[in-house]
Amino acid sequence: MTNIVLFDMDDTLSSENGLGDHNRVLFFPDSTKKVFADLQKRGDQIIICSKYATKFEIESALTKAKIDYANIIILGEHKKPKVETANEYKNHKRAKNIIIVEDSTSIDDSEHDVVHIQVPYKTDHTAPPSDAYLKVALLPEEQLFAIKPIVKKIKQNQDHHGQINSKALSNYYEAIVKLMEYRDKRKNDYREFYTNWACWFGGEARSKKAKLKAVDSILDSLNDGTFDIKNIPEAAKNGELASIVNSMKVAEIAKTALSSVQI
């Protein structure tokens, strides 16, 4: 088995009302069904837990989303710490890694085999501003663990309310997903797709080759954990990619980033 993937149901997969509100209506983002299917196809064990929601509530939300939960572990009204819970299943299933997807800033992922995907959320506890975090869980191992230090910096760069900078985090996940989708599709090298996306990744003054090389450079740096916005190629500093690259600015490297997007 590859991974234990634990999803927190409290404000992560989300609720239409406040945390712990008994009138809440649980639901799953639209992309959940495919992401869950892809995780299971990869051989991962999915766990859904909640401190407040009952197992029945979670099952009802899964049924409404038309998600088959026969092989999903559901832990309703679960009070045990998430890392501890995931570790127990990891040992039992002989899994390799633990992926925890939830909205708390307190998850400790310092262990080499644990990665915490911090979920951006709205202050009113409704749906997260983006469900890209679901797709991030599907990243290959090297890329998945490369996001750890970047997400940590975003967590440390909190706004004046003392909360996670949800916009920065959401934009970062969107950027990762878009870049990965680009690379996957580019492998097919369809002429129309190649041309359209080359335009999307830079200004007209840049050659297609330079723009595509810029994207490869970003992804390579994410693969090996050396990503630094100061090293982004010049070819990535034009067009819409500038917004994506700039959304990655975090903490101490923010001042070196582009100024087109304010976070």
C-alpha positions as CSV (number, residue, x, y, z in Angstrom):
1,M,0.0,0.0,0.0
2,T,1.3,3.4,-0.9
3,N,-0.3,5.9,1.5
4,I,-2.8,6.5,4.2
5,V,-4.8,9.6,3.2
6,L,-6.8,11.1,6.1
7,F,-9.4,13.7,5.3
8,D,-10.9,15.8,8.1
9,M,-14.6,16.4,7.6
10,D,-14.9,19.4,9.9
11,D,-14.7,22.5,7.6
12,T,-12.4,20.7,5.2
13,L,-14.7,18.7,3.1
14,S,-17.0,21.1,4.5
15,S,-20.0,22.5,6.2
16,E,-22.6,25.1,5.3
17,N,-22.7,26.3,8.9
18,G,-20.2,26.9,11.7
19,L,-17.8,24.4,13.2
20,G,-19.8,22.2,15.6
21,D,-23.2,23.7,14.6
22,H,-25.8,20.9,14.8
23,N,-27.7,22.5,11.9
24,R,-24.7,22.1,9.5
25,V,-25.0,20.3,6.2
26,L,-22.0,18.4,5.2
27,F,-20.9,18.1,1.6
28,F,-18.0,17.2,-0.6
29,P,-16.6,19.4,-3.4
30,D,-17.4,18.4,-6.9
31,S,-13.9,17.0,-7.7
32,T,-13.9,14.7,-4.7
33,K,-15.4,11.7,-6.4
34,K,-12.7,11.5,-9.1
35,V,-9.9,12.3,-6.6
36,F,-11.0,9.5,-4.3
37,A,-11.3,7.1,-7.2
38,D,-7.7,8.0,-8.4
39,L,-6.3,7.7,-4.8
40,Q,-7.8,4.2,-4.6
41,K,-6.6,3.3,-8.0
42,R,-3.1,4.2,-6.8
43,G,-3.5,1.9,-3.9
44,D,-4.1,4.4,-1.1
45,Q,-6.3,3.9,1.9
46,I,-8.7,6.8,2.4
47,I,-9.8,7.7,5.9
48,I,-12.5,10.3,6.6
49,C,-12.8,11.4,10.2
50,S,-14.7,14.1,12.1
51,K,-14.7,15.4,15.7
52,Y,-18.3,16.5,15.4
53,A,-20.1,14.7,12.6
54,T,-21.5,11.2,13.1
55,K,-20.6,8.3,10.9
56,F,-24.1,8.4,9.5
57,E,-23.8,12.1,8.6
58,I,-20.6,11.4,6.7
59,E,-22.0,8.4,4.9
60,S,-25.1,10.5,3.9
61,A,-22.8,13.2,2.4
62,L,-20.9,10.5,0.5
63,T,-24.1,9.0,-0.8
64,K,-25.3,12.5,-1.9
65,A,-22.1,13.0,-3.8
66,K,-22.5,9.5,-5.4
67,I,-19.2,8.3,-3.9
68,D,-18.8,4.6,-3.2
69,Y,-17.5,4.4,0.3
70,A,-17.3,0.6,0.7
71,N,-13.5,0.7,1.0
72,I,-13.3,4.0,2.8
73,I,-12.7,4.0,6.6
74,I,-15.2,6.4,8.2
75,L,-14.5,7.6,11.8
76,G,-17.4,9.7,13.2
77,E,-17.2,11.8,16.4
78,H,-13.5,10.9,16.5
79,K,-11.6,12.6,19.3
80,K,-8.1,11.0,18.8
81,P,-5.3,13.1,17.3
82,K,-5.2,12.7,13.5
83,V,-1.5,11.9,13.2
84,E,-1.9,9.2,15.9
85,T,-4.9,7.8,14.1
86,A,-3.2,7.8,10.7
87,N,-0.1,6.1,12.2
88,E,-2.1,3.3,13.6
89,Y,-3.6,2.6,10.2
90,K,-0.3,3.0,8.5
91,N,1.3,0.3,10.7
92,H,-1.7,-2.0,10.3
93,K,-1.9,-1.6,6.5
94,R,1.9,-1.4,6.1
95,A,1.6,1.8,4.2
96,K,4.5,3.9,3.2
97,N,3.4,7.5,3.9
98,I,0.8,9.5,5.6
99,I,-1.1,12.4,3.9
100,I,-3.3,14.5,6.2
101,V,-5.7,16.9,4.6
102,E,-7.4,19.3,7.0
103,D,-7.6,22.9,8.1
104,S,-5.7,23.0,11.3
105,T,-2.4,24.8,11.6
106,S,-1.3,22.6,14.4
107,I,-0.6,19.3,12.6
108,D,3.0,18.3,13.0
109,D,4.4,16.9,9.8
110,S,8.0,17.1,10.8
111,E,8.3,13.3,10.5
112,H,9.8,12.3,7.2
113,D,6.9,10.1,6.1
114,V,4.1,12.6,7.1
115,V,2.9,15.5,4.9
116,H,0.2,17.9,5.9
117,I,-1.9,19.5,3.1
118,Q,-3.2,22.6,4.8
119,V,-6.7,23.4,3.6
120,P,-7.6,27.1,3.1
121,Y,-10.9,28.0,4.5
122,K,-13.4,30.9,4.8
123,T,-13.9,32.5,8.2
124,D,-17.6,31.6,8.1
125,H,-16.6,27.9,7.8
126,T,-18.4,27.4,4.4
127,A,-16.7,25.8,1.4
128,P,-13.0,26.4,1.0
129,P,-12.1,29.0,-1.6
130,S,-10.6,26.2,-3.7
131,D,-10.7,22.5,-3.8
132,A,-7.3,22.2,-5.5
133,Y,-6.0,20.8,-2.2
134,L,-7.8,17.5,-3.1
135,K,-5.8,17.2,-6.3
136,V,-2.6,18.0,-4.5
137,A,-3.0,14.8,-2.6
138,L,-2.6,13.0,-5.9
139,L,0.9,14.4,-6.6
140,P,3.7,11.9,-7.0
141,E,5.7,11.3,-3.8
142,E,8.7,13.6,-4.6
143,Q,6.4,16.5,-5.5
144,L,4.1,15.9,-2.6
145,F,6.9,16.1,-0.1
146,A,8.5,19.1,-1.9
147,I,5.5,21.2,-0.9
148,K,6.1,20.7,2.9
149,P,8.5,23.6,3.4
150,I,6.5,25.9,1.1
151,V,3.2,25.3,2.9
152,K,5.0,25.7,6.3
153,K,6.1,29.2,5.2
154,I,2.6,30.1,4.2
155,K,1.3,28.9,7.6
156,Q,3.9,31.1,9.3
157,N,2.9,34.1,7.2
158,Q,-0.5,34.7,8.9
159,D,-2.7,37.7,8.5
160,H,-3.7,40.2,11.1
161,H,-6.5,38.0,12.4
162,G,-4.0,35.3,13.3
163,Q,-5.4,33.0,10.7
164,I,-3.9,31.1,7.8
165,N,-3.5,33.2,4.7
166,S,-6.2,31.3,2.8
167,K,-5.8,33.3,-0.4
168,A,-2.1,32.6,-0.6
169,L,-2.5,28.9,0.2
170,S,-5.4,28.5,-2.2
171,N,-3.5,30.2,-5.0
172,Y,-0.5,28.1,-4.4
173,Y,-2.5,24.9,-4.7
174,E,-4.1,26.1,-7.8
175,A,-0.7,26.9,-9.3
176,I,0.6,23.5,-8.5
177,V,-2.4,21.8,-10.0
178,K,-2.3,23.9,-13.1
179,L,1.4,23.3,-13.6
180,M,1.0,19.6,-13.1
181,E,-2.0,19.4,-15.5
182,Y,0.0,21.3,-18.0
183,R,2.9,18.9,-17.8
184,D,0.7,15.8,-18.0
185,K,-1.1,17.1,-21.1
186,R,2.1,18.4,-22.7
187,K,3.4,14.8,-22.8
188,N,0.9,14.1,-25.5
189,D,2.3,17.1,-27.4
190,Y,-0.9,18.0,-29.2
191,R,-0.1,20.9,-31.6
192,E,-3.2,22.9,-30.7
193,F,-2.7,22.4,-26.9
194,Y,1.0,23.2,-27.2
195,T,0.3,26.5,-28.9
196,N,-2.5,27.7,-26.7
197,W,-0.7,26.9,-23.5
198,A,2.5,28.5,-24.7
199,C,0.6,31.7,-25.1
200,W,-1.0,31.3,-21.6
201,F,2.5,30.9,-20.0
202,G,4.0,34.2,-21.2
203,G,3.9,37.4,-23.3
204,E,4.0,37.3,-27.0
205,A,7.6,38.6,-27.0
206,R,8.7,35.3,-25.5
207,S,9.3,32.2,-27.6
208,K,7.2,29.1,-27.0
209,K,10.4,27.2,-26.2
210,A,11.4,29.7,-23.6
211,K,8.0,29.7,-21.9
212,L,7.8,25.9,-21.8
213,K,11.3,25.7,-20.5
214,A,10.3,28.1,-17.7
215,V,7.5,25.9,-16.6
216,D,9.7,22.8,-16.7
217,S,12.2,24.7,-14.5
218,I,9.5,25.5,-11.9
219,L,8.3,21.9,-11.8
220,D,11.8,20.5,-11.6
221,S,12.6,22.8,-8.6
222,L,9.4,21.5,-6.9
223,N,10.5,17.9,-7.6
224,D,13.8,18.3,-5.9
225,G,12.7,20.7,-3.1
226,T,14.8,23.6,-4.3
227,F,12.0,25.9,-5.3
228,D,12.7,29.6,-4.7
229,I,10.8,32.4,-6.3
230,K,14.1,34.3,-6.8
231,N,15.2,31.7,-9.3
232,I,12.1,31.8,-11.5
233,P,13.2,32.2,-15.1
234,E,12.6,35.5,-16.9
235,A,10.3,33.7,-19.4
236,A,7.8,33.1,-16.6
237,K,7.6,36.8,-15.7
238,N,5.2,37.7,-18.5
239,G,1.5,36.9,-19.1
240,E,-0.8,34.8,-16.8
241,L,2.0,32.7,-15.4
242,A,3.3,35.8,-13.6
243,S,0.1,35.7,-11.5
244,I,0.6,32.0,-10.8
245,V,4.2,32.4,-9.9
246,N,3.4,35.5,-7.8
247,S,0.8,33.6,-5.9
248,M,3.6,31.4,-4.5
249,K,5.3,34.2,-2.6
250,V,5.5,33.4,1.0
251,A,7.0,34.9,4.2
252,E,10.6,36.1,3.9
253,I,10.8,35.6,0.1
254,A,7.7,37.7,-0.6
255,K,9.6,40.9,-1.1
256,T,11.6,39.4,-4.0
257,A,8.4,38.3,-5.9
258,L,6.6,40.0,-8.7
259,S,4.1,42.7,-7.7
260,S,1.2,41.9,-10.0
261,V,-0.8,40.0,-7.4
262,Q,-1.2,41.2,-3.8
263,I,-1.7,38.6,-1.1
